[in-house]
Amino acid sequence: MKRIAIIGGGISGLSVLHYLKQRFGDTVEIMLYEREASVGGTIRSLKKGPCLFEWGPNGFLDNQPASLQLIEELGFTDQLIEAGPAALRRYVQIKGDLHAVPANLLDFIQTPILPFKEKWSLVKGIFKKNIPTDTSIYDYASQRFSPFIAESLVDPFIGGICAGNIKRLHMASAFPKLKRRGFKKPRMRSFIGGMGQIIEALDKRYKRHILTKSEISSSQKNVDVIIVATPAYAAAKIVENLNPVLSGLLSQVPYAPIAVAGLLFKECSFKKKPDGFGYLIASKENKEVLGVMIESNVYSGRAGSGQILVRVILGGAHRPAIINDVQEQILAKSIEEIDSTYGVCSKPIETFVKLWPKAIPQYEINYPQWRPLVAQQCAKTPGLYLCANYLDGVSFNDCINNAKSLATAVAI
């Protein structure tokens, strides 16, 4: 019987396992090897009493059919929840003050975020065509709108998505979804039990095909196909003996560090009750905090009655030194940020901290030249495939889409 080994048990590896089992059934022996004690990678939902904290992604947009199809195939569509109306109210912080992101034409006309000149630049930019995307996000936004808009609006949202530097990120590579057609009005979704619920479902279904606390080398002789679904820096070590050139290419992938802090407060702890989804902060504000999300406003069931759960994201490409902070420092910086914005008169009931030294791969300017070189080296190594969020999209949806495509392409 032919054998397939999947290395890495994040959402990419687990999705590949699912689609390979759909394709081959029991005609091929398939095993997934995960070095850690549990699968899931950056996706995990931690439950403490009435509080549910996400230490990785807290949801996904339902504008890619593959994700919803996977959820349906796993049989837990009834566990899906949609972000509440409060999630539509989003803010950006400018010089310490929160300003609502315009939701309609009247809001746009009245917003103090942009001077009149910049509002006109934004209107004109909407109708501009043929703006080259083979450039940095900063250059693209500056050409289409203005440098002010790039720095004041585009920068904080990119920071919230991938914690990157818009002057180094490649526009077409970082946002391939711009070329795809999805639903007109995507909704943000999660699960009753948090994003970790989809990991639990995949783990439960394919338990006999998953080995945790286990590693396998890329030179394993009795394996016909190896799919490496780990981060690039780990993949570089795995393929080092098999293809040194590919290993060198994978070691070049930059990652942005992230610290995630969760703080559960009593509602009465705030002088000003946190509103909406939360807020993002532009890099020009020179803060270590990228953004603050009011988790209990976004999804029901994230905190108990009379409680508010806040999630603070720190670090990113502009503040890589965050990886040197200990838990107490991260919590102190998070509380200081929340206090300066909403006013806090008592300590949090519960706290969570997760530090990701290498959190999100960065699709920088050289990505269009780097990507085909990786494909060429993979083609020179029969039986070796790569599937992870440093290739063809970083989002939850991208990982599932790419896993489905890869499972179809595997030759055995």
C-alpha positions in Angstrom: 0.0 0.0 0.0 1.2 3.5 -0.9 2.0 5.8 2.1 1.5 9.5 2.6 3.1 11.4 5.5 1.8 14.8 6.5 4.2 16.8 8.8 2.4 19.4 10.9 -1.0 19.5 12.5 -2.1 23.0 12.1 -5.2 23.9 10.1 -3.3 23.3 6.8 -2.1 19.9 7.7 -5.4 18.8 9.2 -7.3 20.1 6.1 -4.9 18.2 3.8 -5.6 15.1 5.8 -9.3 15.5 5.4 -9.2 16.1 1.7 -6.7 13.2 1.1 -9.0 10.9 3.0 -11.9 12.1 0.9 -9.9 11.4 -2.3 -8.2 8.1 -1.4 -10.2 6.6 1.4 -8.4 3.5 2.7 -6.6 2.7 -0.5 -3.6 4.8 0.7 -2.1 4.8 4.1 -2.1 8.4 5.4 -0.5 9.6 8.7 -0.2 13.0 10.1 2.8 13.7 12.5 2.7 16.5 15.0 5.7 17.4 17.1 3.6 19.0 19.9 1.3 17.2 22.3 -1.8 18.4 20.5 -2.8 19.6 17.0 -4.1 23.0 16.0 -1.0 25.1 15.6 -2.0 28.8 16.3 -5.7 27.9 16.6 -6.7 27.2 20.2 -9.7 28.3 22.4 -9.1 28.4 26.1 -12.1 28.1 28.4 -12.0 29.4 32.0 -15.4 29.5 33.7 -17.7 31.7 31.5 -14.7 33.2 29.7 -13.5 31.9 26.3 -10.1 33.3 25.1 -8.7 32.8 21.6 -4.9 32.7 21.5 -4.9 32.8 17.7 -7.5 33.8 15.1 -10.9 34.6 16.6 -12.9 34.1 13.4 -13.1 34.0 9.7 -15.0 35.6 6.8 -17.6 33.4 5.1 -16.7 34.6 1.6 -14.8 31.5 0.6 -17.0 28.5 0.0 -14.4 25.8 0.8 -14.4 26.7 4.5 -18.2 26.4 4.9 -18.1 23.2 2.9 -15.5 21.8 5.2 -17.6 22.7 8.2 -20.6 21.1 6.6 -18.6 17.9 5.8 -17.5 17.7 9.4 -21.2 17.9 10.5 -21.2 20.9 12.8 -22.7 23.7 10.8 -25.1 24.1 13.7 -22.1 25.2 15.8 -21.5 28.3 13.6 -22.2 31.7 15.1 -22.1 35.1 13.4 -20.5 38.2 14.8 -23.1 40.5 16.5 -24.2 43.9 15.3 -21.6 45.6 17.6 -18.8 44.2 15.4 -19.9 46.6 12.6 -18.8 49.5 14.7 -15.0 49.8 14.4 -12.6 52.5 15.4 -9.1 53.8 14.7 -7.1 55.5 17.4 -5.6 58.8 16.4 -3.5 60.7 19.0 -5.1 58.8 21.8 -8.7 59.4 20.7 -11.1 56.9 19.1 -12.7 57.7 15.8 -15.4 55.6 14.2 -14.6 54.1 10.8 -17.3 55.5 8.4 -20.0 53.0 7.8 -22.0 55.0 5.2 -21.8 58.2 3.0 -23.0 60.5 5.7 -20.5 59.2 8.2 -17.8 59.5 5.6 -18.7 63.2 5.0 -18.7 64.0 8.7 -15.8 61.9 9.9 -12.9 63.9 11.5 -10.4 61.2 10.5 -9.7 62.7 7.1 -9.4 66.4 6.1 -11.6 67.4 3.2 -8.7 67.2 0.8 -8.1 63.5 1.8 -11.8 62.7 1.6 -11.7 63.9 -2.0 -8.6 61.8 -2.7 -10.5 58.8 -1.3 -13.5 59.4 -3.6 -11.3 59.9 -6.7 -9.3 56.8 -5.8 -12.3 54.6 -5.8 -12.8 55.3 -9.5 -9.2 55.0 -10.5 -8.3 52.0 -12.7 -5.2 50.1 -13.6 -3.2 51.0 -10.5 -0.3 48.5 -10.5 -0.4 45.9 -7.7 3.2 44.7 -8.3 4.4 47.1 -5.7 4.2 47.7 -1.9 0.9 48.2 -0.2 2.1 51.7 0.8 2.9 52.7 -2.8 -0.4 51.2 -4.1 -2.5 53.0 -1.5 -0.5 56.2 -2.1 -1.0 56.1 -5.8 -4.6 55.2 -5.6 -5.5 57.6 -2.8 -2.7 59.5 -1.0 0.2 58.9 1.4 -1.9 60.3 4.2 -4.6 57.7 3.6 -2.0 55.0 3.3 -0.5 55.9 6.7 -3.7 56.8 8.6 -6.2 54.2 7.3 -4.5 51.4 5.4 -1.6 51.0 7.8 -3.7 50.2 10.9 -5.9 47.7 9.1 -2.9 45.9 7.6 -1.4 45.9 11.1 -4.6 44.2 12.3 -4.6 41.6 9.6 -1.0 40.5 9.3 1.0 42.8 11.7 3.1 43.9 8.8 4.9 46.9 7.5 3.0 48.3 4.5 6.2 49.7 3.0 7.6 46.1 2.8 4.6 44.1 2.0 3.8 43.2 -1.7 0.3 44.3 -2.6 -0.7 41.5 -5.1 0.8 38.8 -2.9 -0.5 39.9 0.4 -4.0 40.2 -0.9 -4.6 37.6 -3.6 -8.3 37.6 -2.5 -8.8 40.9 -4.4 -8.6 38.8 -7.6 -11.3 36.4 -6.4 -15.1 36.6 -6.3 -16.9 36.0 -3.1 -20.1 36.9 -1.5 -21.1 40.6 -1.7 -21.4 41.0 2.0 -19.0 38.6 3.9 -19.9 38.0 7.5 -17.4 37.3 10.3 -18.0 33.8 11.8 -16.7 31.6 14.6 -18.1 28.7 16.6 -20.0 28.4 19.8 -16.9 26.8 21.4 -14.4 29.1 19.7 -12.2 28.5 16.6 -10.6 25.5 18.4 -13.8 23.6 17.8 -12.9 22.9 14.2 -9.6 21.6 15.3 -11.3 19.3 17.8 -13.7 18.1 15.1 -10.9 17.2 12.7 -8.8 15.6 15.4 -11.8 13.5 16.5 -12.6 12.3 13.0 -9.1 11.3 12.0 -7.7 10.3 15.4 -6.3 7.0 14.1 -4.4 8.9 11.4 -2.7 11.4 13.7 0.4 10.9 15.9 1.2 13.7 18.3 4.6 14.1 20.1 6.0 12.6 16.9 8.4 13.6 14.2 9.3 12.2 10.8 12.2 13.2 8.6 11.8 14.2 4.9 14.2 11.3 4.0 12.0 8.6 5.4 12.5 5.7 3.0 9.2 3.9 3.3 7.0 6.9 2.5 5.9 7.7 -1.0 4.7 11.2 -0.5 5.6 13.8 2.2 3.5 16.9 2.7 5.3 19.5 4.9 2.6 21.6 6.5 4.8 23.4 9.1 5.9 27.1 9.3 8.6 27.9 6.8 11.4 28.0 9.4 10.5 24.5 10.5 10.0 23.2 7.0 13.6 24.5 6.1 15.0 22.1 8.7 12.8 19.2 7.6 13.8 19.3 3.9 17.5 20.3 4.5 18.9 16.9 3.7 16.4 16.3 0.9 16.8 19.6 -1.0 19.3 22.1 0.4 18.4 24.8 -2.1 14.7 24.6 -1.1 15.7 24.6 2.5 17.7 27.9 1.9 14.7 29.5 0.2 12.3 28.5 3.1 14.7 29.9 5.7 14.3 33.3 4.1 10.7 33.8 4.9 10.3 36.7 7.5 7.8 36.4 10.3 6.2 39.1 12.5 6.1 38.5 16.2 2.9 38.9 18.1 1.9 39.0 21.8 -1.8 38.3 22.6 -3.2 39.3 25.9 -6.7 38.6 27.1 -8.2 40.5 30.0 -11.6 39.7 31.6 -13.1 42.7 33.5 -16.3 43.3 35.4 -18.4 45.7 33.3 -18.4 48.2 36.2 -14.6 48.4 36.0 -14.7 50.8 33.0 -15.3 54.5 33.3 -16.3 54.4 29.6 -17.9 51.2 28.5 -16.0 49.7 25.5 -18.1 49.9 22.3 -18.1 48.0 19.1 -15.5 45.6 17.7 -12.6 47.6 19.1 -10.0 49.7 17.6 -6.8 49.6 15.5 -3.7 51.8 15.9 -1.5 53.1 13.0 2.2 52.5 13.3 2.8 56.3 13.1 1.3 56.5 16.6 4.5 54.8 17.8 2.8 52.3 20.1 3.6 48.7 20.8 -0.1 47.9 20.7 -1.5 47.1 17.3 -5.1 46.9 18.3 -7.7 46.2 21.0 -10.7 43.9 20.4 -13.8 43.7 22.6 -14.3 40.0 22.2 -17.5 39.8 24.3 -19.0 42.5 22.0 -18.2 40.5 18.9 -19.4 37.0 19.8 -21.9 36.0 22.5 -20.7 33.5 25.1 -17.2 34.9 25.4 -17.7 36.3 28.9 -20.2 35.9 31.7 -23.1 38.2 32.6 -21.8 41.7 33.6 -18.3 40.9 32.3 -16.3 42.2 29.3 -13.5 40.3 27.7 -10.8 42.4 25.9 -8.1 41.1 23.7 -5.0 43.2 23.1 -2.5 42.5 20.2 1.0 43.8 20.6 4.2 43.7 18.5 4.2 43.1 14.8 6.8 44.0 12.2 7.3 47.5 13.6 7.8 46.3 17.2 9.7 43.0 17.0 11.2 43.6 20.5 7.9 42.4 22.0 9.4 38.9 22.0 11.8 39.9 24.8 8.9 40.8 27.1 7.8 38.5 29.9 4.1 37.8 30.7 3.9 40.5 33.4 5.3 43.2 31.0 2.8 42.3 28.3 -0.1 42.4 30.7 1.0 45.7 32.2 1.3 47.3 28.7 -2.1 45.9 27.8 -3.8 47.3 30.9 -2.1 50.6 30.4 -3.5 50.9 26.9 -7.0 49.9 27.9 -6.9 52.3 30.9 -5.8 55.2 28.7 -8.7 54.6 26.3 -11.6 53.5 28.5 -10.5 54.2 32.0 -10.1 51.2 34.3 -10.8 51.4 38.0 -10.1 47.8 39.1 -7.9 44.9 38.1 -9.0 42.2 35.6 -10.7 39.1 37.0 -8.8 36.8 34.7 -5.8 37.2 32.3 -4.3 35.2 29.5 -1.1 35.8 27.6 0.3 34.0 24.5 3.6 35.1 22.9 4.2 34.1 19.2 7.9 34.9 18.4 7.1 34.0 14.8 3.4 34.5 14.3 2.5 35.6 10.8 4.6 35.1 7.6 5.2 38.3 5.7 4.6 38.5 1.9 7.2 41.1 1.2 8.4 42.7 -2.0 10.5 39.8 -3.1 7.6 37.3 -2.8 6.8 37.2 -6.6 10.3 36.2 -7.4 10.7 33.9 -4.4 7.5 31.9 -4.9 8.3 30.4 -8.4 11.7 29.4 -7.2 10.1 27.4 -4.4 7.7 25.7 -6.9 10.7 24.8 -9.1 12.6 23.2 -6.3 9.5 21.2 -5.2 9.1 20.0 -8.8 12.7 18.8 -8.7 11.9 16.7 -5.6 9.3 14.1 -6.5 7.0 13.2 -3.7 7.5 16.4 -1.8 4.8 19.0 -1.3 4.5 22.1 0.8 1.2 23.4 2.3 1.2 26.3 4.8 0.2 29.9 5.3 3.5 31.3 4.0 2.3 30.1 0.5 -0.6 31.6 -1.3 -2.4 33.4 1.6 -2.2 33.7 5.4 -5.8 33.5 6.3 -7.9 30.6 7.7 -9.8 30.5 4.4 -6.6 30.5 2.4 -5.2 27.6 4.3 -8.3 25.5 3.6 -8.5 26.5 0.0 -4.8 25.7 -0.6 -5.1 22.3 1.3 -8.0 21.3 -0.9 -6.1 22.2 -4.1 -3.0 20.4 -2.9 -4.9 17.2 -2.1 -6.1 17.2 -5.7 -2.6 17.7 -7.1 -0.9 14.9 -5.1 0.5 12.3 -7.4 0.8 8.8 -6.1 
